[in-house]
Amino acid sequence: MSSLKTEVLLREFQYNGVRIPDPGPELTVDQVRDLLTPAYPEIATASVTGPEDTGSALRYTFSRAIGTKG
């Protein structure tokens, strides 16, 4: 009889080429955004894509909103 092996993948976040470790697995993606906004203000209006399976983690990517001011 073969057995199944389950493995929990960690989350990681990426913004502007910077890999950001998961600040808390119990937090939702929106809560992580709120937590990271003081360090990365542009994340407040960024779009989120993911999760993408990298083999070792689930990656969420924040992409800056493109637009004009004024």
NUDRENLO-227460 format. One line per field, with one value per atom (N, C-alpha, C, O): residue number from 1; chain; atom name; x, y negated, z negated. Coordinates in nm, 3 decimals. Last residue first. Example, Ala and Ser with C-alpha at 12.3 -4.5 7.8 and 13.67 -1.06 7.14 Angstrom:
resi: c(2 / 2 / 2 / 2 / 1 / 1 / 1 / 1)
chain: c(A / A / A / A / A / A / A / A)
name: c(N / CA / C / O / N / CA / C / O)
x: c(1.285 / 1.367 / 1.290 / 1.341 / 1.319 / 1.230 / 1.320 / 1.424)
y: c(0.225 / 0.106 / -0.003 / -0.114 / 0.569 / 0.450 / 0.330 / 0.332)
z: c(-0.708 / -0.714 / -0.787 / -0.804 / -0.780 / -0.780 / -0.780 / -0.846)
END
This chain:
resi: c(70 / 70 / 70 / 70 / 69 / 69 / 69 / 69 / 68 / 68 / 68 / 68 / 67 / 67 / 67 / 67 / 66 / 66 / 66 / 66 / 65 / 65 / 65 / 65 / 64 / 64 / 64 / 64 / 63 / 63 / 63 / 63 / 62 / 62 / 62 / 62 / 61 / 61 / 61 / 61 / 60 / 60 / 60 / 60 / 59 / 59 / 59 / 59 / 58 / 58 / 58 / 58 / 57 / 57 / 57 / 57 / 56 / 56 / 56 / 56 / 55 / 55 / 55 / 55 / 54 / 54 / 54 / 54 / 53 / 53 / 53 / 53 / 52 / 52 / 52 / 52 / 51 / 51 / 51 / 51 / 50 / 50 / 50 / 50 / 49 / 49 / 49 / 49 / 48 / 48 / 48 / 48 / 47 / 47 / 47 / 47 / 46 / 46 / 46 / 46 / 45 / 45 / 45 / 45 / 44 / 44 / 44 / 44 / 43 / 43 / 43 / 43 / 42 / 42 / 42 / 42 / 41 / 41 / 41 / 41 / 40 / 40 / 40 / 40 / 39 / 39 / 39 / 39 / 38 / 38 / 38 / 38 / 37 / 37 / 37 / 37 / 36 / 36 / 36 / 36 / 35 / 35 / 35 / 35 / 34 / 34 / 34 / 34 / 33 / 33 / 33 / 33 / 32 / 32 / 32 / 32 / 31 / 31 / 31 / 31 / 30 / 30 / 30 / 30 / 29 / 29 / 29 / 29 / 28 / 28 / 28 / 28 / 27 / 27 / 27 / 27 / 26 / 26 / 26 / 26 / 25 / 25 / 25 / 25 / 24 / 24 / 24 / 24 / 23 / 23 / 23 / 23 / 22 / 22 / 22 / 22 / 21 / 21 / 21 / 21 / 20 / 20 / 20 / 20 / 19 / 19 / 19 / 19 / 18 / 18 / 18 / 18 / 17 / 17 / 17 / 17 / 16 / 16 / 16 / 16 / 15 / 15 / 15 / 15 / 14 / 14 / 14 / 14 / 13 / 13 / 13 / 13 / 12 / 12 / 12 / 12 / 11 / 11 / 11 / 11 / 10 / 10 / 10 / 10 / 9 / 9 / 9 / 9 / 8 / 8 / 8 / 8 / 7 / 7 / 7 / 7 / 6 / 6 / 6 / 6 / 5 / 5 / 5 / 5 / 4 / 4 / 4 / 4 / 3 / 3 / 3 / 3 / 2 / 2 / 2 / 2 / 1 / 1 / 1 / 1)
chain: c(A / A / A / A / A / A / A / A / A / A / A / A / A / A / A / A / A / A / A / A / A / A / A / A / A / A / A / A / A / A / A / A / A / A / A / A / A / A / A / A / A / A / A / A / A / A / A / A / A / A / A / A / A / A / A / A / A / A / A / A / A / A / A / A / A / A / A / A / A / A / A / A / A / A / A / A / A / A / A / A / A / A / A / A / A / A / A / A / A / A / A / A / A / A / A / A / A / A / A / A / A / A / A / A / A / A / A / A / A / A / A / A / A / A / A / A / A / A / A / A / A / A / A / A / A / A / A / A / A / A / A / A / A / A / A / A / A / A / A / A / A / A / A / A / A / A / A / A / A / A / A / A / A / A / A / A / A / A / A / A / A / A / A / A / A / A / A / A / A / A / A / A / A / A / A / A / A / A / A / A / A / A / A / A / A / A / A / A / A / A / A / A / A / A / A / A / A / A / A / A / A / A / A / A / A / A / A / A / A / A / A / A / A / A / A / A / A / A / A / A / A / A / A / A / A / A / A / A / A / A / A / A / A / A / A / A / A / A / A / A / A / A / A / A / A / A / A / A / A / A / A / A / A / A / A / A / A / A / A / A / A / A / A / A / A / A / A / A / A / A / A / A / A / A / A / A / A / A / A / A)
name: c(N / CA / C / O / N / CA / C / O / N / CA / C / O / N / CA / C / O / N / CA / C / O / N / CA / C / O / N / CA / C / O / N / CA / C / O / N / CA / C / O / N / CA / C / O / N / CA / C / O / N / CA / C / O / N / CA / C / O / N / CA / C / O / N / CA / C / O / N / CA / C / O / N / CA / C / O / N / CA / C / O / N / CA / C / O / N / CA / C / O / N / CA / C / O / N / CA / C / O / N / CA / C / O / N / CA / C / O / N / CA / C / O / N / CA / C / O / N / CA / C / O / N / CA / C / O / N / CA / C / O / N / CA / C / O / N / CA / C / O / N / CA / C / O / N / CA / C / O / N / CA / C / O / N / CA / C / O / N / CA / C / O / N / CA / C / O / N / CA / C / O / N / CA / C / O / N / CA / C / O / N / CA / C / O / N / CA / C / O / N / CA / C / O / N / CA / C / O / N / CA / C / O / N / CA / C / O / N / CA / C / O / N / CA / C / O / N / CA / C / O / N / CA / C / O / N / CA / C / O / N / CA / C / O / N / CA / C / O / N / CA / C / O / N / CA / C / O / N / CA / C / O / N / CA / C / O / N / CA / C / O / N / CA / C / O / N / CA / C / O / N / CA / C / O / N / CA / C / O / N / CA / C / O / N / CA / C / O / N / CA / C / O / N / CA / C / O / N / CA / C / O / N / CA / C / O / N / CA / C / O / N / CA / C / O)
x: c(-0.278 / -0.327 / -0.466 / -0.519 / -0.077 / -0.126 / -0.188 / -0.155 / -0.154 / -0.097 / -0.157 / -0.270 / -0.053 / -0.148 / -0.078 / 0.044 / -0.037 / 0.018 / -0.091 / -0.204 / 0.036 / -0.070 / -0.009 / 0.061 / 0.280 / 0.238 / 0.129 / 0.129 / 0.209 / 0.249 / 0.192 / 0.074 / 0.309 / 0.245 / 0.299 / 0.420 / 0.263 / 0.338 / 0.253 / 0.141 / 0.317 / 0.221 / 0.303 / 0.401 / 0.412 / 0.453 / 0.336 / 0.266 / 0.463 / 0.357 / 0.386 / 0.386 / 0.763 / 0.677 / 0.564 / 0.569 / 0.896 / 0.928 / 0.839 / 0.838 / 0.764 / 0.824 / 0.858 / 0.849 / 0.624 / 0.764 / 0.836 / 0.954 / 0.308 / 0.385 / 0.527 / 0.548 / 0.155 / 0.230 / 0.316 / 0.390 / -0.166 / -0.032 / 0.024 / -0.049 / -0.133 / -0.085 / -0.197 / -0.311 / -0.113 / -0.133 / -0.077 / 0.015 / -0.249 / -0.185 / -0.216 / -0.332 / -0.176 / -0.257 / -0.178 / -0.055 / -0.131 / -0.082 / -0.182 / -0.263 / -0.181 / -0.264 / -0.223 / -0.275 / 0.003 / -0.135 / -0.229 / -0.345 / 0.254 / 0.178 / 0.031 / -0.055 / 0.380 / 0.315 / 0.229 / 0.141 / 0.509 / 0.382 / 0.307 / 0.184 / 0.664 / 0.649 / 0.515 / 0.417 / 0.643 / 0.777 / 0.775 / 0.873 / 0.363 / 0.455 / 0.596 / 0.660 / 0.263 / 0.244 / 0.336 / 0.384 / 0.275 / 0.391 / 0.382 / 0.483 / 0.025 / 0.145 / 0.268 / 0.355 / -0.147 / -0.157 / -0.030 / 0.015 / -0.062 / -0.049 / -0.051 / 0.033 / -0.142 / 0.001 / 0.025 / 0.122 / -0.417 / -0.354 / -0.203 / -0.142 / -0.452 / -0.484 / -0.421 / -0.378 / -0.383 / -0.299 / -0.326 / -0.233 / -0.413 / -0.462 / -0.369 / -0.286 / -0.203 / -0.256 / -0.308 / -0.254 / -0.075 / -0.215 / -0.282 / -0.404 / 0.190 / 0.104 / -0.044 / -0.129 / 0.353 / 0.267 / 0.172 / 0.083 / 0.524 / 0.531 / 0.444 / 0.460 / 0.709 / 0.575 / 0.584 / 0.647 / 0.972 / 0.921 / 0.783 / 0.747 / 0.998 / 0.961 / 0.907 / 0.805 / 1.216 / 1.144 / 1.122 / 1.217 / 1.195 / 1.238 / 1.152 / 1.030 / 1.089 / 1.208 / 1.261 / 1.360 / 0.857 / 0.964 / 1.096 / 1.203 / 0.780 / 0.744 / 0.868 / 0.971 / 0.645 / 0.745 / 0.692 / 0.577 / 0.622 / 0.566 / 0.678 / 0.793 / 0.548 / 0.642 / 0.577 / 0.488 / 0.448 / 0.416 / 0.533 / 0.608 / 0.527 / 0.532 / 0.490 / 0.497 / 0.330 / 0.419 / 0.412 / 0.305 / 0.325 / 0.274 / 0.375 / 0.492 / 0.261 / 0.365 / 0.304 / 0.237 / 0.185 / 0.141 / 0.252 / 0.325 / 0.196 / 0.273 / 0.222 / 0.217 / 0.035 / 0.041 / 0.119 / 0.108 / 0.160 / 0.108 / 0.124 / 0.217 / 0.064 / 0.141 / 0.077 / -0.045 / 0.085 / 0.000 / 0.090 / 0.181)
y: c(-6.357 / -6.485 / -6.492 / -6.596 / -6.090 / -6.174 / -6.299 / -6.341 / -5.793 / -5.927 / -6.000 / -5.976 / -5.447 / -5.554 / -5.688 / -5.696 / -5.125 / -5.219 / -5.323 / -5.289 / -4.982 / -5.031 / -5.137 / -5.228 / -4.729 / -4.868 / -4.902 / -4.856 / -4.413 / -4.491 / -4.632 / -4.651 / -4.152 / -4.283 / -4.360 / -4.370 / -3.809 / -3.921 / -4.047 / -4.049 / -3.523 / -3.627 / -3.747 / -3.784 / -3.188 / -3.328 / -3.415 / -3.387 / -2.926 / -2.987 / -3.137 / -3.204 / -2.725 / -2.824 / -2.863 / -2.837 / -2.541 / -2.546 / -2.643 / -2.644 / -2.561 / -2.434 / -2.428 / -2.322 / -2.783 / -2.787 / -2.655 / -2.641 / -2.856 / -2.750 / -2.752 / -2.725 / -3.156 / -3.083 / -2.981 / -3.018 / -3.277 / -3.226 / -3.147 / -3.082 / -3.573 / -3.452 / -3.384 / -3.431 / -3.926 / -3.807 / -3.688 / -3.701 / -4.234 / -4.112 / -3.999 / -3.978 / -4.582 / -4.462 / -4.341 / -4.344 / -4.858 / -4.758 / -4.645 / -4.617 / -5.046 / -5.050 / -4.946 / -4.946 / -4.975 / -5.008 / -5.006 / -4.969 / -4.957 / -4.833 / -4.861 / -4.780 / -5.199 / -5.172 / -5.046 / -5.030 / -5.191 / -5.262 / -5.231 / -5.237 / -4.979 / -4.988 / -5.057 / -4.988 / -5.012 / -4.996 / -5.016 / -5.063 / -5.039 / -5.142 / -5.133 / -5.236 / -4.796 / -4.930 / -5.037 / -5.122 / -4.551 / -4.593 / -4.736 / -4.792 / -4.528 / -4.523 / -4.577 / -4.640 / -4.529 / -4.636 / -4.644 / -4.753 / -4.286 / -4.414 / -4.531 / -4.620 / -4.108 / -4.121 / -4.252 / -4.323 / -4.139 / -4.178 / -4.194 / -4.282 / -4.031 / -4.173 / -4.223 / -4.338 / -3.765 / -3.844 / -3.994 / -4.075 / -3.698 / -3.693 / -3.778 / -3.853 / -3.527 / -3.650 / -3.627 / -3.545 / -3.301 / -3.313 / -3.437 / -3.451 / -3.330 / -3.241 / -3.250 / -3.211 / -3.626 / -3.548 / -3.462 / -3.513 / -3.732 / -3.785 / -3.707 / -3.722 / -3.557 / -3.567 / -3.617 / -3.551 / -3.757 / -3.638 / -3.663 / -3.777 / -3.897 / -3.932 / -3.806 / -3.752 / -3.983 / -3.872 / -3.906 / -3.940 / -4.235 / -4.203 / -4.089 / -4.098 / -4.317 / -4.232 / -4.191 / -4.120 / -4.452 / -4.526 / -4.448 / -4.507 / -4.206 / -4.340 / -4.406 / -4.415 / -3.905 / -3.972 / -4.107 / -4.121 / -3.668 / -3.781 / -3.848 / -3.849 / -3.332 / -3.442 / -3.549 / -3.521 / -3.061 / -3.171 / -3.266 / -3.280 / -2.711 / -2.843 / -2.947 / -2.922 / -2.423 / -2.518 / -2.652 / -2.699 / -2.122 / -2.258 / -2.350 / -2.354 / -1.807 / -1.904 / -2.043 / -2.078 / -1.465 / -1.603 / -1.695 / -1.665 / -1.164 / -1.256 / -1.397 / -1.442 / -0.853 / -0.990 / -1.075 / -1.060 / -0.527 / -0.629 / -0.766 / -0.790 / -0.215 / -0.338 / -0.442 / -0.444 / 0.117 / 0.000 / -0.124 / -0.136)
z: c(1.088 / 1.133 / 1.153 / 1.191 / 1.214 / 1.105 / 1.165 / 1.276 / 1.393 / 1.386 / 1.268 / 1.228 / 1.360 / 1.386 / 1.378 / 1.360 / 1.244 / 1.340 / 1.371 / 1.405 / 0.938 / 1.024 / 1.117 / 1.071 / 0.899 / 0.885 / 0.984 / 1.098 / 0.775 / 0.892 / 0.878 / 0.850 / 0.572 / 0.572 / 0.694 / 0.712 / 0.580 / 0.635 / 0.631 / 0.681 / 0.390 / 0.424 / 0.470 / 0.405 / 0.409 / 0.424 / 0.466 / 0.564 / 0.207 / 0.285 / 0.291 / 0.187 / 0.234 / 0.168 / 0.263 / 0.383 / 0.379 / 0.236 / 0.160 / 0.037 / 0.619 / 0.582 / 0.435 / 0.372 / 0.664 / 0.706 / 0.676 / 0.705 / 0.760 / 0.695 / 0.749 / 0.868 / 0.695 / 0.796 / 0.722 / 0.630 / 0.588 / 0.562 / 0.681 / 0.755 / 0.790 / 0.724 / 0.650 / 0.652 / 0.758 / 0.839 / 0.763 / 0.682 / 0.670 / 0.621 / 0.717 / 0.753 / 0.729 / 0.751 / 0.705 / 0.701 / 0.502 / 0.596 / 0.614 / 0.526 / 0.315 / 0.434 / 0.538 / 0.650 / 0.116 / 0.077 / 0.197 / 0.183 / 0.220 / 0.209 / 0.178 / 0.209 / 0.191 / 0.319 / 0.316 / 0.401 / -0.061 / -0.046 / 0.083 / 0.086 / -0.230 / -0.085 / -0.056 / -0.028 / -0.503 / -0.445 / -0.293 / -0.235 / -0.541 / -0.592 / -0.531 / -0.510 / -0.406 / -0.349 / -0.410 / -0.335 / -0.535 / -0.456 / -0.403 / -0.360 / -0.658 / -0.741 / -0.666 / -0.726 / -0.440 / -0.539 / -0.625 / -0.659 / -0.320 / -0.248 / -0.347 / -0.339 / -0.518 / -0.488 / -0.415 / -0.444 / -0.492 / -0.618 / -0.600 / -0.660 / -0.236 / -0.260 / -0.390 / -0.398 / -0.284 / -0.192 / -0.213 / -0.208 / -0.639 / -0.501 / -0.414 / -0.466 / -0.874 / -0.816 / -0.675 / -0.601 / -0.952 / -0.993 / -0.934 / -0.942 / -0.879 / -0.799 / -0.835 / -0.755 / -0.862 / -0.952 / -0.872 / -0.805 / -0.678 / -0.815 / -0.914 / -1.035 / -0.446 / -0.504 / -0.647 / -0.731 / -0.298 / -0.366 / -0.427 / -0.456 / 0.011 / -0.126 / -0.192 / -0.147 / 0.263 / 0.201 / 0.055 / -0.017 / 0.502 / 0.365 / 0.311 / 0.312 / 0.741 / 0.744 / 0.607 / 0.599 / 0.659 / 0.724 / 0.722 / 0.703 / 0.432 / 0.477 / 0.536 / 0.470 / 0.319 / 0.400 / 0.442 / 0.482 / 0.056 / 0.128 / 0.204 / 0.160 / -0.022 / -0.012 / 0.074 / 0.154 / -0.230 / -0.139 / -0.135 / -0.232 / -0.224 / -0.285 / -0.181 / -0.061 / -0.197 / -0.131 / -0.204 / -0.241 / -0.361 / -0.365 / -0.298 / -0.338 / -0.233 / -0.267 / -0.260 / -0.162 / -0.266 / -0.251 / -0.299 / -0.393 / -0.104 / -0.187 / -0.161 / -0.046 / -0.110 / -0.061 / -0.158 / -0.280 / -0.051 / -0.141 / -0.077 / 0.001 / 0.091 / 0.095 / 0.003 / -0.017 / 0.000 / 0.000 / 0.000 / -0.082)
END
